[in-house]
Amino acid sequence: MEKETMAVETLKKFNQDHIIDWMNKLNEEEKNKLEEQVLNLNIEQVIDMYNNLSQTFEIGDKKIEKISVTDIDKLSKEDFDNLKNTGIEIIKNGKYAVVTMAGGQGTRLGHTGPKGTFKVNLKNGEKYLFQIIVESLQKANEKYGVIIPWYIMTSEENNDQTLAFLEEHSYFGYPQEKVKLFKQGKAPLISKEGKLLIGKDKLIKEASDGNGSIYKSLSVDGILDDMKNNNIEWVFVGGVDNILLKIVDPLLVGVTINEGNQIASKSVIKTNPRERAGVFCKIDGKPGIIEYSELPEEMIEEVDENGELVFGDVNILSHLYNIKALEQLANMKMPYHIAIKKSDYLDENGNLVVPEDKNVYKFESFIFDVFSSFDNISILRVKREEEFAPIKNKEGNDSPETAVKLYNARD
């Protein structure tokens, strides 16, 4: 069956006839691009998600329990040293890699360009977020006598800018052959009426589908194969915007190996019971993260026999995976979360429509959605002031001002 016929049949099957009308108005090159896109999109999945918009996460009868953590402050010196030495051996033997999630733009910071190209003014000089990560890697390389492979997850909208920026700055001195970029996934936007939209490029509008697409993207873009070819066994994954992120921590590796787990995360204790943050817990016996808005009122301030919050370990986007876990997750169908966004589009006459209100559904998966696939996860509780200074907002909490203050205080 020829490409055009297959594309038309797919669109008809899911009641997207307006896209067929669009095809007939395009020149041959434009039409070919749109047909290719239709055949590569998983329209069935998007329509299925649209048809099940009402199925949001609810606690309901789910059993929510405290999850066990390893508190760095409560380790004996002997245990600390033994666990750290286990991790050091992994790193020294070249079995460790770092992935930085950097698919976002710096819009909320008032910055034009990829978030990793945002600059902060530290007491030791102005530095880009990417530059801070490189300096952490270089320190680890010098300490352990290796060159750690660095993988950067970009997005369709910022990949070219990120590559150009890194090349312009000569990768801040990091060996270029040890740096590889790959793109996170995308999913079509869909209107409140269940219709796909056409963008200014005369293609169906898509948007990045959340950091949970990292697992599939690692496989599709050949990064997992590259890791295996380099004998990598443990992979750290973190965001680009936490300037205190400890991306090479042998203790986390040692704790995970000692506990016999394939995945691990770091946590910090809530500043107060009502801090609006996702916390680690067990959901029906499996590890997971529950958002503040989903935690039942009676659990928010619940404390244990030691006076600690039962649900007080905040997720700081600092994760570790065994390579076998990543291989398993690459083939997993991810659950999606719904966000309502505002997006312009072309109408049936080719006119640009700029809506005043939110008009489309965006589907996203989160990196922690897969934790429930494992029986257990290692969680290392660390000090907030030493490892958590995110830059999310232009001012106020989690802003450049608060992050820089924490960074300078630690140094």
C-alpha positions in Angstrom: 0.0 0.0 0.0 1.4 3.4 -1.0 2.4 5.9 1.7 -0.4 8.4 0.8 -3.1 5.8 1.1 -1.8 4.5 4.4 -1.7 8.0 5.9 -5.2 8.8 4.7 -6.6 5.6 6.1 -4.9 6.2 9.5 -6.4 9.7 9.7 -9.9 8.5 8.7 -9.8 5.7 11.3 -9.3 8.2 14.1 -11.6 10.9 12.7 -8.9 13.3 11.7 -10.4 14.1 8.2 -9.4 17.8 8.6 -5.8 16.8 8.3 -6.6 15.0 5.0 -8.1 18.3 3.7 -4.9 20.0 4.7 -2.9 17.5 2.7 -4.8 18.3 -0.5 -3.7 22.0 -0.1 0.0 21.3 0.1 2.7 21.1 -2.5 4.3 17.7 -3.2 7.2 18.2 -0.8 5.0 19.5 2.0 2.5 16.7 1.5 5.3 14.1 1.7 6.5 15.4 5.0 3.1 15.4 6.5 2.4 11.9 5.3 5.7 10.7 6.8 4.8 12.3 10.1 1.3 10.7 10.2 2.8 7.3 9.6 5.4 7.8 12.3 3.1 9.2 14.9 1.3 6.9 17.4 -2.1 8.5 16.8 -3.9 5.6 18.3 -2.2 6.1 21.6 -2.9 9.8 21.6 -6.6 9.3 20.8 -6.8 6.6 23.5 -5.3 9.0 26.1 -7.8 11.7 25.0 -10.7 9.3 25.4 -9.5 8.5 28.9 -8.9 12.0 30.2 -11.0 11.3 33.2 -8.8 8.5 34.5 -6.5 10.6 36.7 -4.5 9.2 39.6 -6.5 8.8 42.7 -5.4 7.3 46.0 -8.7 5.5 46.4 -8.0 2.1 48.0 -4.2 2.2 47.4 -2.1 1.4 50.4 0.4 4.3 51.0 3.2 3.4 53.4 6.5 4.8 54.6 9.6 3.8 52.5 12.9 2.9 54.1 15.8 5.3 53.4 19.5 5.3 54.2 20.3 8.6 56.0 23.8 9.7 55.3 24.1 11.3 58.8 23.3 8.0 60.5 25.9 5.9 58.8 28.9 4.8 61.0 32.3 5.8 59.7 33.0 2.2 58.9 29.8 1.7 56.9 30.3 5.0 55.1 33.9 4.1 54.1 33.0 0.6 53.0 30.0 1.7 50.9 31.9 4.5 49.3 34.9 2.2 48.4 32.5 -0.1 46.7 31.3 2.8 44.5 34.8 4.1 43.9 35.8 0.7 42.4 32.9 1.0 39.9 33.9 4.5 38.9 37.7 3.8 38.7 37.0 0.8 36.4 35.2 3.0 33.9 31.8 1.4 34.6 30.0 4.7 35.4 28.3 7.3 33.1 26.3 10.5 33.6 23.1 11.6 31.8 22.0 15.2 32.1 18.3 16.0 31.2 18.5 19.4 29.4 15.4 19.4 27.1 13.9 22.6 28.5 14.1 26.2 27.6 15.0 29.0 30.0 11.7 30.8 29.4 10.6 30.9 33.1 13.9 32.5 33.9 13.5 35.2 31.3 16.3 33.6 29.3 16.2 33.0 25.6 17.7 29.6 24.7 18.2 26.2 26.3 18.2 26.2 30.1 21.7 24.8 30.2 23.0 28.0 28.6 21.7 30.1 31.5 24.4 31.9 33.3 24.7 32.4 37.1 27.0 34.8 39.0 28.9 32.7 41.6 31.5 34.0 44.0 34.2 32.3 41.8 32.8 33.9 38.6 30.0 33.8 36.1 29.3 30.3 34.9 26.8 28.6 32.6 24.8 25.7 34.0 26.4 23.3 31.5 29.8 24.7 32.6 29.1 23.8 36.3 28.3 20.2 35.3 31.5 20.0 33.3 33.5 21.2 36.2 32.0 18.5 38.4 32.8 15.8 35.9 36.4 17.1 35.5 37.0 17.0 39.3 35.7 13.4 39.4 37.9 12.4 36.4 40.9 13.8 38.1 40.1 12.1 41.4 39.4 8.7 40.0 41.7 8.6 37.0 39.0 8.1 34.3 37.0 10.1 31.7 33.4 9.6 32.5 31.1 9.5 29.4 28.6 12.3 29.4 25.2 12.0 27.7 22.9 15.0 27.3 19.2 14.6 26.7 17.9 17.6 24.6 14.6 18.2 22.9 13.6 18.8 19.3 13.3 22.5 20.0 16.7 23.0 21.7 19.0 20.3 20.3 20.6 22.4 17.6 21.1 25.4 19.9 22.6 23.1 22.6 25.1 21.6 20.2 26.1 25.0 18.8 26.6 26.4 22.3 28.8 23.5 23.4 30.8 23.7 20.2 31.2 27.4 20.6 32.6 26.9 24.1 34.7 23.9 23.1 32.6 21.8 25.5 34.3 23.7 28.3 37.4 21.6 27.9 35.6 18.2 28.2 36.8 15.6 25.6 34.2 16.0 22.8 34.3 12.3 21.9 33.0 11.5 25.4 29.9 13.7 25.0 26.8 12.6 23.1 23.5 14.3 22.6 20.1 12.6 22.2 16.6 13.9 22.0 13.7 13.2 24.3 10.4 12.0 22.7 7.5 14.0 21.5 3.7 13.5 21.4 1.1 15.3 19.4 -1.0 18.0 21.0 -4.7 17.5 20.7 -7.5 20.1 21.0 -10.3 19.9 23.6 -12.5 18.6 20.7 -10.1 15.7 20.1 -8.5 17.1 16.9 -4.9 17.1 15.9 -3.6 20.6 15.1 -1.5 22.0 12.3 1.4 24.3 13.1 3.1 27.1 11.2 5.5 24.5 9.6 2.4 22.8 8.1 2.9 19.7 10.1 1.0 18.2 13.0 1.9 20.1 16.2 3.9 18.1 18.7 5.6 18.8 22.0 8.1 17.1 24.2 6.4 14.4 26.2 8.1 14.7 29.5 11.3 13.5 31.1 9.8 10.0 31.3 10.5 9.5 27.6 14.2 9.3 28.5 14.1 5.5 28.7 12.8 4.9 25.2 15.0 7.7 23.8 18.2 6.1 25.3 17.4 3.0 23.3 16.1 4.6 20.1 19.0 7.0 19.7 21.6 4.3 20.3 22.8 5.6 23.7 22.2 2.3 25.5 24.2 0.5 22.9 27.0 3.0 23.3 27.0 2.5 27.0 27.2 -1.2 26.7 30.0 -1.0 24.2 31.9 1.1 26.8 31.2 -1.5 29.5 29.0 0.9 31.6 27.2 -0.8 34.4 25.8 2.2 36.4 24.2 5.4 35.0 23.4 8.5 36.9 20.6 10.7 35.7 20.0 14.3 36.9 18.6 17.6 35.7 20.5 20.5 34.3 19.2 23.1 36.8 20.4 21.9 40.2 23.7 23.6 40.7 24.5 21.6 43.8 23.7 18.2 42.1 26.4 15.6 43.0 26.6 13.8 39.7 29.4 11.5 40.7 28.8 10.0 44.1 30.4 6.7 44.9 28.4 6.4 48.1 25.1 6.3 46.2 26.5 3.5 44.0 27.8 1.6 47.0 24.5 1.8 48.9 22.6 0.6 45.8 24.9 -2.4 45.3 24.9 -3.3 49.0 21.1 -3.3 49.1 20.9 -5.4 46.0 18.8 -2.9 44.0 18.9 -1.8 40.4 17.6 1.7 40.9 18.3 4.4 43.4 17.5 8.0 44.2 18.5 10.8 46.6 16.2 12.6 48.9 16.2 15.6 51.2 13.8 16.1 54.2 10.9 18.5 53.7 11.5 22.0 55.0 8.1 21.8 56.6 5.2 19.3 56.4 3.4 21.4 53.8 6.2 22.0 51.4 4.7 21.5 47.9 7.0 18.7 46.7 6.7 15.0 45.7 7.8 12.6 48.3 9.0 8.9 48.2 6.7 6.2 49.6 5.5 2.7 49.0 2.2 2.5 47.0 0.6 -1.0 47.2 4.0 -2.3 48.3 6.0 -0.8 45.4 8.3 2.2 45.4 6.9 5.4 44.1 6.5 9.2 44.4 3.3 10.8 45.5 2.7 14.5 44.8 1.8 16.9 47.6 -1.6 17.4 46.1 -2.3 13.7 46.1 -1.2 13.0 49.7 -4.3 12.6 52.0 -4.6 15.3 54.6 -4.1 13.0 57.6 -0.7 11.8 56.1 0.8 15.3 55.5 1.9 15.9 59.1 2.1 12.2 60.2 5.3 11.5 62.2 7.0 8.2 63.2 8.3 7.1 66.6 11.4 9.3 66.2 9.4 12.4 65.4 10.3 12.4 61.7 7.8 12.9 59.0 6.6 9.6 57.6 6.2 11.1 54.2 9.0 13.7 54.3 11.6 12.5 51.8 11.5 14.9 48.8 12.5 13.8 45.3 15.4 16.0 44.0 15.7 14.4 40.6 18.9 12.6 41.4 18.7 9.0 40.2 20.9 6.0 39.6 20.2 3.0 37.4 21.9 -0.3 36.6 22.3 -0.7 32.8 20.0 -3.8 32.9 17.2 -1.7 34.5 17.5 0.9 31.7 17.3 -1.9 29.1 14.1 -3.2 30.8 12.6 0.3 31.0 13.3 1.1 27.3 10.5 -1.2 26.2 8.0 -0.2 28.8 4.7 1.5 27.9 4.7 4.7 30.0 1.7 6.1 31.8 0.9 9.6 30.8 -0.2 12.7 32.7 -2.3 15.5 31.3 -1.5 19.2 31.1 -3.7 21.9 29.5 -1.6 24.4 27.5 -2.1 27.3 25.2 -0.9 26.7 21.6 -1.4 28.6 18.3 -2.2 26.7 15.1 -3.3 27.1 11.5 -7.0 27.0 10.7 -8.5 25.2 7.7 -7.8 28.3 5.6 -4.1 28.6 6.7 -4.7 31.5 9.0 -2.8 31.6 12.3 -5.0 31.3 15.3 -3.6 32.6 18.6 -5.9 31.6 21.4 -6.5 33.7 24.5 -7.1 30.7 26.7 -5.6 27.2 27.1 -6.8 25.2 24.2 -4.9 21.9 23.9 -4.0 18.8 25.9 -0.4 17.9 26.3 0.6 14.4 27.4 3.7 13.9 29.5 5.3 11.0 31.3 7.5 11.4 34.3 10.8 9.7 35.0 9.7 8.3 38.3 6.5 6.7 36.9 8.5 3.5 36.3 9.8 3.1 39.9 6.8 0.8 40.7 8.2 -1.7 38.1 10.7 -2.7 40.8 10.2 -4.3 44.2 12.6 -1.9 45.9 14.6 1.2 45.4 17.6 2.5 47.4 17.1 6.0 48.7 20.0 8.0 50.1 18.9 10.9 52.3 21.3 13.8 51.9 21.6 17.3 53.2 19.5 19.9 51.3 22.1 22.6 51.8 24.8 20.4 50.2 23.0 18.9 47.3 19.8 20.7 46.3 19.8 24.2 44.8 17.5 24.1 41.8 16.9 27.1 39.5 13.2 27.0 38.4 11.9 30.5 38.8 13.1 34.0 37.9 12.7 35.2 41.5 11.6 33.9 44.9 11.9 30.2 45.9 14.2 28.1 43.7 15.5 31.1 41.8 19.0 32.1 40.7 19.3 34.2 43.9 18.5 31.3 46.3 20.5 28.8 44.4 23.6 30.9 44.2 23.4 31.7 47.9 23.4 27.9 48.7 26.2 27.3 46.2 28.4 30.0 47.6 27.7 28.8 51.2 28.7 25.2 50.4 31.9 26.3 48.7 
